[in-house]
Amino acid sequence: MCQIFAGQDPGRYETVTRRLRLNGQSTSIRLERAFWNILDDIAAREGVSTPAFISRLHAEVLELHGEAPNFTSLLRCACTIHLGEDAQLAPAAIAAE
């Protein structure tokens, strides 16, 4: 069972730091490569760059909650939500064919 998880390419969970601007502030975010790939995909589906998507998400979090205490964790959770939605959409897309 764990072979699926333990046997994955270490490059998937290698941490990658990207520098970007969040609402005008220069910062850096460190995430595992797999999460960056998902964020890149979400941004592409939204028709924006990854930094623009992350900046928009950050602004919305600030508007809703007044702060973003652990923004990198929020990004990881956003990725899992995205993956769950993709899993729910896949059977519907197959049924439509």
N, C-alpha and C positions, 0 to 999 in steps of 0.2 A: 504493500500500500504506500509506504513512504517513499518508494523509489521515484514516484512521479515528482515528489517535492524535493527529495534529497538529490536526485539525479539531474536536476536542472543545471543549465549552463551558469557558472558563477558570474558571467557578465550581466545576467539579468538582474542580479541583486547588488552589483557594484554601485557604490554611491557616486553620483555625478552632481557637481555644483554648477548651477547656471546663474549668471549675473543678469539682473533685469531691473526695470523700474516699476515700482508699485505706486501708482498715483503720484508720480513725480519724484518719489524717493528711490535712490539707488540702493539695491539690496542683493543678497544672494540667497538662493534656495538650494538645499542639498536633499536630493531624493534618490532612491534606487532607480536604475536605468529603466526597469519595467514600468514604473510609475510615470517617468518622463515620456515613454512611448505612448502610454494611454492618454496623458495630457495633450501630447501632440495630435493624437487622433481626435480627441474631443474638440480641440481648437480648429482643426481642419474642417470638421463637420459643422462648426459654427461659422466658418468662413473668415476666421481671424488668425493672427499669429498666436503662438503659445504665450508669449509675454502679454499680449493684449488680452487674451482670455483670462489669464491668471490675475491681471490687474483689475479687470472687470469683476471677477469673482471676489477679490479682496475688497473692492469698493462696496459691493453688495453686502458682504459680511459686516463691514463697518456700519453700513446704513441700518442693518437689521439688529445688530448686537452691540454696536458702539465700540467694539474691539475685536481683535482676532488673536486670542492668546496663544494658540498653537496652530498656526496657519499651515505648516507642513503636514500635520496630522489631518487637518481638514482636507488638504489636497489628496492625501491617500484615501480618505473616506469617500471623497467625490469620485475617485477612480473606481472604487468598489461599487458605488451606486451606478456609475456608468456601465460597468461590466454586467451588473444585474439587469439593467434595462435592456442591454443588448441580448442577454439570454432570454428575456421575456419576449422580445420582438422577433427572435429567430423562428420560433414555432409558428407565429402568426404569418410571417413572410413565406414560410414553406407551405402553409395551408392555403395561402392566397394563390400560389402557383398552380 
